[in-house]
Amino acid sequence: MTARLIAYGRVSPAGLLSWSPGGVRRTGWDQLDAGPVGEFGTPPLRAKYFFDQPFTKYGRMDPLCKVAVGAAQLAVKASGNLAGLERDEIAQVGGTMLGCLEVDAQFEATRRAGAPSPALFVYTLPSMFQGEIAIAFKLRGRCTLLSTGELSAMTALATGIRWIERVRARHVLVVAAEAAGPAAAGLGADFTPFSAAAAWLLTCQGEGVGLSDVRFNTEPGDARQLQPGALKYGAGFVDTLEPLLLEPAQTRVHAASGSQSVSFQIN
């Protein structure tokens, strides 16, 4: 069975992007009057940039959840708010390299100070953004989180495609997200402040970009070899893959990092 990409959303230092087969919409931070780029490589994220109705809980989320939920909302809205999809049947696959590193460090600081923060503790799970997405959009399908270094986003997307190919899920919302700040910077000069997320909504039905034939850790052969783009950490291949999905061409793509690789067919 072929997976169909029917909606896509991306949040990055460049701004917001959403896509469906009907077209693409790009919004710069200046258009949102969002102010300068902040600690995590984007302006402070606010619910009003993504949601038409007030969403007070959004302001209490950690940066990883904010950027992930924002990308998910862009995809959900582009899909007509999941029109025609059974929410009990919508699975989730997440991908992240750094996970909840930043909030872990913040919580540890409060613990060492003798007053561990319950508000921070809630977010000391790398999969918490998937929980927030499930609650926000009432998704009740199976769920998994993958962390495979720089290939985290590609591995998550390929896994979502495979779930549909093998009839393990009818619909899959794949979300890859990263949020880096002071804690990541302590890992070395390469770990600069940065935040981005991408969300792909896949289904087994309807119109959309066909995605199939997932392979892990194989030679590229005649596939188009993706290079890392401007996005960082586990999202490193998102922006080089993006134009191949938004203006689809029949090609096989292959992304590699070290001895690991991910490839799949775009139809």
Secondary structure, 3 states (H helix, E strand, C coil): CCEEEEEEEEEECCEEEEEECCEEEEECCCCCCCCCCCCCCCCCCCHHHCCCCCCHHHHHCCHHHHHHHHHHHHHHHHCCCCCCCCHHHEEEEEECCCCCHHHHHHHHHHHHCCCCCHHHHCCCCCCHHHHHHHHHHCCCCCEEEECCHHHHHHHHHHHHHHHHHCCCCCEEEEEEEEEECHHHHCCCCCCCCEEEEEEEEEECCCCCEEEEEEEECCCCCCCEECCCCCCCHHHCCHHHHHHHHHCCCCEEEEEEECCEEEEEEEC
